[in-house]
Amino acid sequence: EAYRLHPSIGGPYMSEVVDEMVQLLTEDAFKGKMVLVMAGYELPMDKMLSVNPGLKRRIPKKIHFPDFNATDSSTLFVSELRKRQLTLDPPANDALPRLMQQLIDAPGWSNGGDVKTWVTRVVQQVARRMTSAGFTTHDHDMHVTVADLETSLAGFLKDKVPAAESDSSAPLAGLERAFGMLSHAMQQ
C-alpha cells in the first residue's frame, strides 16, 4: 500500500523515499521514460501525496476503482464457496444480498478481502454445524444455510470493530469507504 510512504504511517525515513521518487521523476535520465504506479486507499493516498508538493504535481492521473456492490460481492462469494465444494441452499441464496449489504455497510469495507474472509468463516461454521450433527462430508451434501451465513457474519462484524479501532489508519478508513485507487505518473 503506497500510502505507507507517509511518515506518520511508514516511519521517519518515508519522507526521504518520497523525495527520492520526486528527484527521479525530474532527472533527465528518467524524465518522460518512467511510469510510477502506486495503489492504496484514496484518503491515505492523498495524505501521502501531500508529503512532497512536487510529487502531487507529477501525478497527473488517478484511476479510481469503485467498491464492489452487493451483487458483485455476492457473485464472488458464491464463486469462492464453489471452490470449497459448498453451495447455498435456496433460502441462503435469497438472504445473501441482504447480508452482503450489511458487510458492505460496516466500517472498513475492503471489498474482495472481506468477501473472502467471510467465506472462510462460513466454511468454518458449516464444519462446526456438520461435526456437531455427526455428519462428515461423505455423509451429507454440504449446503450453506441462512443460519451459517448469519452466525459467521455476526462474528466477522464483531471482530472487525476492535480491529478497526486499534488500527492507526482506522480514522481515515472509518470516514471513507475503502476502495482501491491506482495512481500513475509519467513525465511528458
C-alpha positions in Angstrom: 0.0 0.0 0.0 1.7 3.2 -1.2 0.1 5.4 1.4 2.5 3.8 3.9 5.1 6.1 2.4 3.7 8.8 4.6 6.0 9.3 7.6 3.1 9.1 10.1 2.3 5.6 8.9 5.6 4.1 7.5 8.1 5.9 9.8 10.5 8.8 9.6 12.5 7.6 6.6 9.5 7.7 4.3 10.0 11.4 3.6 13.3 10.5 2.1 11.8 7.8 0.0 9.2 10.3 -1.4 11.8 12.9 -2.0 13.9 10.4 -4.0 10.9 9.5 -6.1 10.4 13.2 -6.9 14.0 13.5 -7.8 14.0 10.5 -10.1 10.8 11.8 -11.8 12.7 15.1 -12.6 16.1 13.8 -13.6 16.9 13.9 -17.3 17.9 10.3 -17.3 14.3 9.2 -16.3 12.1 12.2 -17.2 9.5 11.1 -19.7 10.8 7.5 -19.6 9.4 6.3 -16.3 6.0 5.4 -15.1 5.2 5.5 -11.4 2.4 3.2 -10.3 1.0 3.5 -6.8 -2.0 1.9 -5.2 -3.9 2.4 -2.0 -7.0 3.8 -0.3 -8.0 7.2 -1.5 -7.7 9.4 1.6 -4.5 7.9 2.9 -3.0 8.2 -0.6 -4.0 11.9 -0.8 -2.3 12.4 2.6 0.8 10.6 1.4 1.0 12.8 -1.8 0.9 15.9 0.4 4.3 14.9 2.0 6.0 16.5 -1.0 4.1 19.0 -3.1 6.3 18.1 -6.1 5.1 14.6 -6.1 1.5 15.6 -6.3 2.2 17.8 -9.3 4.0 14.9 -11.0 1.0 12.5 -10.6 -1.3 13.8 -13.4 -3.7 10.9 -13.5 -5.7 8.9 -10.9 -7.7 5.9 -11.7 -10.4 5.1 -9.2 -11.8 1.6 -8.9 -15.2 1.7 -7.3 -16.2 -0.5 -4.4 -17.9 -3.8 -5.1 -21.7 -3.6 -4.8 -23.8 -6.3 -3.1 -24.4 -8.1 -6.4 -20.8 -8.3 -7.4 -19.7 -9.2 -3.9 -22.4 -12.0 -3.8 -21.2 -13.3 -7.1 -17.6 -13.5 -5.8 -18.9 -15.1 -2.5 -20.7 -17.9 -4.4 -17.7 -18.5 -6.6 -15.4 -18.8 -3.6 -17.9 -21.2 -1.9 -17.9 -23.4 -5.1 -14.1 -23.6 -4.9 -14.6 -25.2 -1.5 -17.4 -27.6 -2.8 -20.1 -25.7 -1.0 -23.4 -24.3 -2.3 -26.1 -22.1 -0.8 -29.4 -23.6 0.0 -32.3 -21.6 -1.6 -33.2 -19.6 1.5 -29.5 -18.7 2.0 -29.2 -17.7 -1.7 -32.1 -15.4 -1.2 -30.6 -13.9 2.0 -27.1 -13.4 0.7 -27.6 -10.0 -1.0 -29.2 -8.5 2.2 -26.4 -9.9 4.4 -23.7 -8.9 2.0 -25.1 -5.3 2.2 -24.6 -5.4 5.9 -21.0 -6.3 5.4 -20.5 -3.6 2.8 -22.1 -1.0 5.2 -19.8 -2.0 8.0 -16.7 0.2 8.8 -13.6 -0.6 6.9 -15.2 -2.4 3.9 -12.3 -4.0 2.0 -14.1 -5.5 -1.0 -12.8 -8.9 -2.1 -10.7 -9.2 1.1 -13.8 -9.0 3.3 -15.8 -11.3 1.0 -13.1 -14.0 1.1 -12.7 -13.6 4.9 -16.5 -14.1 5.3 -16.3 -17.2 3.0 -13.6 -18.7 5.3 -15.8 -18.1 8.3 -18.8 -19.6 6.6 -16.7 -22.7 5.8 -15.7 -23.0 9.5 -19.3 -22.5 10.6 -20.6 -25.2 8.2 -17.8 -27.6 9.5 -18.9 -26.9 13.1 -22.5 -27.5 12.3 -21.8 -30.7 10.4 -19.5 -32.0 13.1 -21.9 -31.3 15.9 -24.6 -33.1 14.0 -22.4 -36.1 13.5 -22.1 -35.8 9.7 -19.0 -36.0 7.6 -18.5 -34.6 4.1 -19.1 -38.1 2.8 -22.4 -38.5 4.7 -24.2 -35.3 3.6 -24.5 -32.8 0.8 -22.8 -29.7 2.0 -25.1 -26.7 1.8 -24.7 -23.4 3.5 -27.8 -22.3 5.4 -29.1 -18.8 6.4 -28.1 -19.6 9.9 -24.5 -20.3 8.7 -24.4 -17.0 6.9 -25.9 -15.0 9.8 -23.7 -16.6 12.5 -20.5 -16.2 10.6 -21.3 -12.7 9.6 -22.2 -11.7 13.1 -18.8 -12.9 14.3 -16.9 -11.3 11.5 -18.6 -7.9 12.1 -17.9 -8.1 15.8 -14.2 -8.8 15.1 -13.9 -6.0 12.6 -14.8 -3.3 15.0 -12.0 -3.8 17.5 -9.5 -4.4 14.7 -10.6 -1.1 13.1 -10.4 0.8 16.4 -6.8 -0.4 17.1 -5.5 0.3 13.6 -3.7 3.6 13.3 -5.2 4.3 9.9 -8.7 3.4 11.1 -9.8 7.1 11.5 -9.4 7.5 7.8 -10.7 4.1 6.9 -13.8 4.8 9.0 -14.5 8.1 7.3 -14.5 6.7 3.9 -15.5 3.5 2.2 -12.2 1.8 1.4 -11.6 1.4 -2.3 -8.6 0.7 -4.5 -7.0 3.6 -6.2 -4.3 3.3 -8.8 -2.3 6.4 -9.4 0.4 6.7 -12.1 2.5 9.4 -13.4 4.5 9.9 -16.5 6.6 13.0 -17.3 5.9 14.2 -20.8 
